[in-house]
């Protein structure tokens, strides 16, 4: 795997106008699961092993990481895992048709700690609304972070949206990861004994 940047500003002008963003169209009846900010796709690769009939797509803003990870998946014969180079902040409407996604995963997004950088955080009411558009009725949105303030911000955005209901109860974190898949950061947190804050929300069928 080549050396890649750890943090990328999604508001850079060249990343707001990516020209070759594809439309993701799964096969007939094929479930689609999407990780936002997939990095090396460890989480998706685990999911693909558990559900080989589904399509697993990672959205990643670092082109070099997309290319290296896709090449690695090809070498391993993982035909149902792919990464796409796109910007979560602006490109989701181009990527996914309404109601086409069974699950979204957002694992350990960049915290952007400094106050002046908070506008770069991806979890906000606009993203929450866009994910609701792309999710199937009853579809799931799962978020993990080791930053408590970020977890609270994500929970506030989801609890105040009429499009979602918490699987754990209102204003309540999920107790565990229910998917049998782990990202690199999740494994690292577990090894270090660091807390992980988890949120699991479902798309409400009757939401307006």
N, C-alpha and C positions, 0 to 999 in steps of 0.2 A: 504494500500500500504506500503511495507516495506521501510525502509530507504535505499536509493541507492546513489551511488557516482554521483556527479554533473558533473564532468569532467573526461574523460578517454582518455589516450594517445593512439591513434589508431596505433601507430608505435611500441607498445610493442610486443616483439617476440611472446608471446602466443596468441595475437590477430591477428597476421599475418598468423596463420595456424590453423584456426578453422576447426575442422574435420567434423562436422555434418551440414554443410550449405546445405539447401534443394534447389531443383529446383522448382521454382514457375510456375505452369502450370494452368492457368485459364480454366474454362469450355469453351466449344465450343461457340464462339461468345460473350463470357463474357469480358467486358472491364476490364483492369487491371490498377489501380492507385497505386502509391508507394510513401510513405513518407520516406525520408532518415533522420534517427535520430528522430524517432517518439515519443520517451519518453513514456508518458502515453496514447498516441494515441487520444488525444482530437480532433485534427483536422480530423483524419480519421473517428472517430465515427460520427462527424457532417456530413462528406461527405457520409458515409454509410446510414444515415437517409434520405438524399436527393436522393440517387441513389441506392436503394436496390438491383438492378440487377447486379451491378458491384462488383468486388473483390478489396478490399483495404488491402494493405500489408505495414506494417511498418518495416523498417530495423533499428535495434537498437543494439548497441555494449555492452549494460549492460544486461547480462543474467538474473539477478534477476528481472529487470524491465520487460523484455520480458515475463517471467513466470507469474508475478503478473498481468500484463495487459491482457494477454491471458485468465487467470482465470477470471478476471473481465468481459471481453467480453463474455465469456461462460455463466457466471451467468446472464448476461443481454440478452442472446439469440441473440447476434450479430454474426451470422454465416458467414458473408461476411467480417469480419475484423480479421486479424491475424498479430502478430508480429513475426519476425524471428531474431534469434541471429546471427549476421554477421557483418563484417567490411566493411563499404562502400569503404574504400581505396583499397581493394583487392578482394572482394568477388562478385562484381556485375556480372562478366561473368558467375559465377556458378549459380547465382540466376535467371537471366533473359535471355531468348533467344533473338536473334536479332529481332527487330521490334515487340516486344511483349507487350510493355508498352504504354498506352495511355497518362498518365501524371506522371511526377515526381514532388514531392514537397520537397523543402529543406527549412525548417522553423527555423530560428534563430540558425544557426550552431555555435558551440563554437568559440569565436573570437581568443583565444590564443594570448593575447595582446603582450607578450614579444617577441622581435625580434628572440631570439633563439628558440621560440616555433612556429614560423610561418610555419615551415615545417609540423606541425600537422594539419593545416587547410585543410579541405576537398575540398574546391572549388579551383580547379587548372585545367590547360589545359588537364591533363590526365583524370580527372573525367568528364569534359565536353565532351571529346571524347567518353568515355565509355557510358555516358548517351545517346549520339546521336546514338550509336550502338543499344541500347536497345529500343529506342523510335520508334514508328510507324511514317511513313511519316505524317507530319502535327501534330504530337504529341507535347505536351506542357511540358515545364520546368518552374516551378514557384519558385522563391526564395524570402524569406523575411528575413530581419535583421534589428536590431536597431543600428548597427555599420556602420557608413557611409564608413569608409575605407574598410571594408569587402564587402560592396555593390559595391564599385568602382572596387575592385579586381575581383568580380564575373562578373560584366558588361564587364570589359576588356577581360576576358577569353572567354566570349560568343560572344562579338562583333568581336573578331579576329578569330573566328571559322567559316569556311564556311558552317557548318552544321546547323546554326541557323539564324533566323531573329527575331528581336524584334517586339512584337505585338503593341508596343507603338511608334515605330519609333527608328531609330538608336540612340544609346547613350541616351536613354530616359527611365526614370523610369515609371512603371505602377502607375496609380493614386489611385487604390483601389484594394482590394482583391475580385476577381470575383467569388469565389467558394462557398460562403455561409457557410464557415467553419472557425473555429478559433482555434489556438493552445492556450495553457495556457499562453505562453509568450506574444502572441499578445493581449490577453485580459488584461494582466497586463500592457503592454505599453499603451493601450488605456485608462485605468483607471488613469495612471500617466501622461497622456498627452505627452508621449515620441514619437518622430517621428519614423516611420517605413519606411524603404526603400524597395520597391517591384520591382521585375523584372519578366517579362513574355516573354518567348521566345518560338518559334515554330520550330520544325524540318523541315528543308528545303528539299522538295522531291528530288530535283536534286543535292543535295550536294554529292560530291565525297568523 
